[in-house]
Amino acid sequence: MAAPMLRWGCRGRRWALACVDGGSCHRRGAPTGSTSNRIRGQSSVAQQPLHTAQKPRKGEHKWAAVVGLEIHAQISSNSKLFSGSQVRFSAPPNSLVSFFDASLPGTLPVLNRRCVEAAVMTGLALNCHINKKSLFDRKHYFYADLPAGYQITQHRLPIAVNGSLTYGISAGKECGQVIPKMVRVKQIQLEQDSGKSLHDDLRSQTLIDLNRAGVGLLEVVLEPDLSCGEEAATAVRELQLILQALGTSQANMAEGQLRVDANISVHHPGEPLGVRTEVKNLNSIRFLAKAIDYEIQRQISELENGGEILNETRSFHEKLGCTVSMRDKEAKQDYRLLLMAKYQYISGAGHFKFI
């Protein structure tokens, strides 16, 4: 029996996308994917098993999905972004923490040259414009594994902007054709990673490991040019190969070196974009595709049943195969972004300076 599916497309395009429940995005007429993941014992519309949507009759509206990605890649460097602490996976907890990483008073950051060079190389590979002047900002928020109470990041003037990433989507196993597609790169920025919280439910306590605090990250922000889980997964896989070929990141998702946040909304073509939700910390390409496809169908089902989509942050439950609510974003969080430092990259000379 064929798996239930929802179809959507944009007027004027020859191909119409069909998103299979729990599966991938295919061209019309392509083989469907796996059956849906059903969640039992849930009462809300958002968590009920998604039913088959009938093919829209003539004159009925179709649904279009819009997906944007924020991809965080750990930079391949021997030391952290602003300290000399070593970077090593699976080291004993809190064994690779400098005074600056622990945010002790009087400590000052020293920018890692390797991290800047890695960001520039990645920007050039993604056809970006490299800004000769770039800003570091302090993004303020409180969390236990962020000892300073703020994250050093780039918000106003990142290191690279306005690029593109080209990838290919398979048109089906039968014809073996690959359709070239492109997603715009909004910006590439440098930022610190946070520490890691280890939750002990048996003792009702949370332990903090600061080995990862201050590790250099490349955040690659993609414009919302994607429309389903397969496109997002293929684009991330292509970026992963580029980072590995450049040597700027090992991009090993199993070790947390590549993490993805997905922003997803649905709307009727020709109408304003819908309310978006964010699915955080997707650490597998397979789970990325599943989470996006599930969230698209959840939003369509919610709207078709008279509900509304909340502007919220969600996470993907790997065992249940669904997204679950974490917190809402209705009240916009004030990060109090403050200018921390400005530096200038001297093109041709191969170095940079603080200004």
C-alpha positions in Angstrom: 0.0 0.0 0.0 1.4 3.4 -1.0 2.6 5.7 1.8 0.4 8.7 2.5 1.7 11.9 0.9 1.1 15.6 0.7 1.8 17.5 -2.5 2.7 21.1 -3.0 4.2 23.1 -5.8 4.6 26.6 -7.2 2.8 27.9 -10.2 5.0 28.1 -13.3 7.3 25.3 -12.3 7.3 22.1 -14.3 8.1 19.9 -11.3 5.7 19.5 -8.4 7.1 18.4 -5.1 5.6 15.5 -3.2 6.7 15.1 0.4 6.1 11.6 1.7 5.2 11.2 5.4 8.5 10.4 7.2 10.4 10.2 3.9 11.9 12.4 1.2 11.0 14.9 -1.4 10.4 13.4 -4.9 9.2 14.5 -8.3 5.7 13.7 -9.2 5.4 10.1 -10.2 8.6 9.1 -8.4 8.5 6.1 -6.0 7.3 7.1 -2.6 9.3 6.7 0.7 8.7 4.9 3.9 5.5 4.8 5.9 4.7 7.4 8.5 5.9 7.4 12.1 2.8 7.2 14.3 2.7 8.7 17.7 0.2 7.0 20.0 -1.6 8.4 23.0 -1.3 12.1 21.9 -4.3 14.2 21.9 -3.3 17.5 20.2 -3.6 17.9 16.4 0.1 18.6 16.2 1.0 15.3 17.7 -1.7 13.1 16.1 -0.7 10.8 13.2 -0.9 12.7 10.0 -3.6 11.6 7.6 -3.4 11.3 3.9 -4.2 14.6 2.1 -6.4 14.2 -0.9 -5.0 15.5 -4.2 -6.3 19.1 -4.5 -9.2 19.5 -6.9 -9.2 22.2 -9.6 -9.4 25.6 -8.0 -8.1 24.5 -4.6 -5.0 26.0 -3.1 -1.8 24.0 -2.8 0.8 24.4 -0.1 4.3 25.6 -0.5 7.0 25.0 2.1 9.9 27.4 2.9 13.0 26.1 4.6 16.1 28.1 5.7 19.1 26.6 7.5 21.7 27.8 10.1 24.7 25.4 10.0 27.3 25.4 12.7 30.6 23.8 11.8 33.5 23.4 14.3 36.7 24.8 12.8 39.6 22.5 12.5 42.1 24.2 14.8 44.5 23.1 17.5 43.2 25.8 19.9 40.0 27.7 20.6 38.8 30.9 19.0 40.0 33.3 21.7 42.2 31.2 24.0 45.2 28.9 23.7 43.3 25.9 25.2 43.6 22.7 23.2 40.7 21.3 21.2 40.2 17.6 21.5 37.1 15.4 21.3 36.3 13.1 24.3 38.9 14.6 26.7 38.2 14.2 30.4 35.5 16.8 31.5 36.9 20.3 32.3 40.5 19.3 31.4 40.8 21.8 28.5 39.7 25.0 30.1 41.7 28.2 30.3 41.1 31.2 32.6 39.4 33.0 29.7 37.2 30.0 28.9 36.0 30.0 32.5 35.4 33.8 32.3 37.6 34.7 35.2 37.9 38.4 35.9 40.8 40.2 34.1 41.2 37.8 31.2 41.2 39.1 27.6 40.6 37.4 24.3 43.3 36.8 21.6 41.9 36.0 18.2 43.0 32.7 16.6 44.5 33.4 13.1 43.7 29.9 11.9 39.9 30.5 12.5 39.9 33.7 10.5 41.7 32.0 7.6 39.3 29.1 7.7 36.3 31.5 7.5 37.9 33.3 4.5 38.6 30.1 2.7 35.1 28.8 3.2 33.6 32.1 2.1 35.7 32.0 -1.1 34.6 28.4 -1.8 31.0 29.5 -1.5 31.3 32.4 -3.8 30.9 34.9 -1.0 32.0 38.5 -0.8 34.8 38.8 1.9 34.4 41.9 4.1 37.7 43.6 4.6 36.3 45.0 7.9 34.4 42.7 10.3 32.8 43.1 13.7 32.6 40.9 16.8 29.6 41.4 19.0 28.6 40.1 22.4 25.3 38.2 22.3 23.9 38.3 25.9 21.9 35.5 27.3 22.0 33.4 30.5 22.7 29.7 30.4 24.6 27.5 32.8 27.2 26.3 30.2 27.9 29.9 29.1 30.1 31.2 32.1 30.5 34.8 30.7 26.8 35.3 30.3 27.3 36.2 26.7 28.6 34.6 23.4 31.2 36.3 21.2 29.8 36.2 17.7 29.3 38.3 14.6 26.0 39.8 13.9 26.2 43.3 12.3 29.1 42.8 9.9 30.2 39.1 9.5 33.3 37.9 7.7 31.6 36.9 4.5 28.2 37.6 2.8 26.1 37.0 -0.4 27.4 33.6 -1.6 25.8 30.5 -3.1 25.9 26.7 -2.7 25.2 24.5 -5.7 23.9 20.9 -5.2 22.1 18.3 -7.2 18.7 16.5 -6.6 18.1 13.1 -8.0 15.1 13.0 -10.4 14.4 9.3 -9.6 16.2 6.0 -9.7 14.7 5.0 -13.0 16.0 7.8 -15.2 19.1 8.5 -13.1 18.9 12.2 -13.9 20.3 14.8 -11.4 18.7 18.3 -11.3 21.1 21.0 -10.4 19.9 23.5 -7.8 21.3 26.4 -5.9 20.7 28.0 -2.5 21.9 31.4 -1.6 24.3 31.9 1.3 23.3 34.9 3.4 26.4 35.1 5.5 29.3 33.2 7.2 30.3 34.3 10.7 32.7 33.3 13.4 31.5 32.6 16.9 32.3 30.8 20.1 30.8 27.5 21.0 29.2 27.0 24.4 30.0 24.4 27.0 28.0 21.2 27.4 25.3 20.4 29.9 25.2 16.8 31.2 21.8 16.1 32.7 21.6 13.4 35.4 18.0 12.6 35.9 18.6 10.0 38.6 20.2 12.5 40.9 18.1 15.5 39.5 21.2 17.5 38.8 23.0 19.0 35.8 26.8 18.8 35.4 28.7 21.3 33.3 31.7 20.4 31.0 33.5 23.5 29.7 35.9 21.7 27.3 33.8 22.8 24.3 33.4 26.4 25.6 35.1 28.8 23.3 35.8 26.4 20.5 35.7 28.3 17.1 32.6 27.8 15.0 31.7 28.7 11.5 28.0 29.6 11.2 26.8 29.4 7.6 23.4 31.0 7.2 21.4 29.8 4.1 18.6 31.9 2.7 15.1 30.2 2.8 15.4 28.8 -0.7 14.8 25.2 0.2 11.4 23.4 0.1 11.7 19.9 1.7 13.8 17.6 3.7 15.6 16.0 0.8 16.8 19.4 -0.5 18.0 20.5 2.9 19.8 17.2 3.5 21.5 17.3 0.1 22.6 20.9 0.6 24.1 20.2 4.0 25.8 17.1 2.6 27.4 19.2 -0.2 28.5 21.8 2.3 30.0 19.0 4.5 32.1 17.7 1.6 33.3 21.2 0.8 34.4 21.9 4.4 36.2 18.5 4.5 37.9 19.1 1.2 39.1 22.6 2.3 40.2 21.2 5.7 38.4 24.0 7.5 36.2 21.6 9.4 36.1 17.8 9.9 32.3 18.3 9.9 31.8 15.0 11.8 28.2 15.1 12.9 28.6 12.1 15.2 31.1 14.1 17.2 29.0 17.3 17.2 31.3 19.1 14.7 28.3 19.9 12.5 24.9 20.9 13.8 21.9 22.3 12.0 19.0 24.5 12.9 16.1 24.5 10.5 13.5 27.3 10.1 10.3 26.0 8.5 7.0 27.6 7.4 4.2 26.8 4.9 1.9 29.0 2.9 -0.3 29.1 -0.2 1.7 30.2 -3.3 1.1 33.8 -4.0 0.2 34.6 -0.4 2.5 36.0 2.4 4.8 33.5 4.1 3.4 31.7 7.1 4.6 31.7 10.7 7.8 29.8 11.0 9.1 27.4 13.6 12.7 26.6 14.4 13.9 23.0 14.9 17.1 23.1 16.9 20.3 21.0 17.1 19.8 18.5 14.3 23.0 16.3 14.4 22.3 13.9 11.6 21.6 14.4 7.9 19.0 11.6 8.0 17.2 13.2 11.0 17.4 16.6 9.4 15.4 15.4 6.4 12.9 13.6 8.6 12.4 16.5 11.0 11.8 19.0 8.2 9.4 16.7 6.3 7.5 16.0 9.5 7.3 19.6 10.5 6.0 20.6 7.1 3.2 18.1 7.3 2.5 19.0 10.9 2.0 22.6 10.0 -0.2 21.8 7.0 -2.3 19.4 9.1 -2.7 22.0 11.8 -3.8 24.7 9.4 -6.2 22.5 7.5 -7.8 21.6 10.8 -8.4 25.2 11.8 -5.4 25.6 14.1 -2.6 28.1 14.1 1.2 27.8 13.9 3.1 29.3 16.9 6.4 31.0 16.4 8.3 28.6 18.6 11.5 26.6 19.0 11.1 22.8 18.6 13.3 19.8 18.8 13.2 16.5 16.9 12.4 13.4 19.0 14.5 10.7 17.2 12.6 7.7 18.7 9.1 9.0 18.1 10.0 10.6 14.7 8.3 13.9 15.5 9.1 17.4 16.6 8.2 18.6 20.1 7.8 22.1 21.5 10.7 23.5 23.6 9.8 27.2 24.0 7.9 29.9 22.2 9.4 33.0 20.5 6.3 35.2 20.7 8.2 37.6 23.0 11.4 38.4 21.1 14.4 37.8 23.2 16.6 40.8 23.7 20.2 39.7 23.3 21.6 43.2 23.9 24.1 42.8 21.1 27.1 45.0 21.9 30.1 45.8 19.7 33.1 44.0 21.2 35.9 44.3 18.6 36.5 45.3 15.0 39.3 43.9 12.9 40.4 44.5 9.3 41.6 41.7 7.0 44.4 42.9 4.8 43.8 41.2 1.5 47.0 40.3 -0.4 49.1 40.8 2.6 47.6 37.6 4.2 47.1 39.0 7.7 44.6 41.0 9.8 44.8 43.7 12.5 42.5 45.1 15.1 41.3 48.6 14.4 
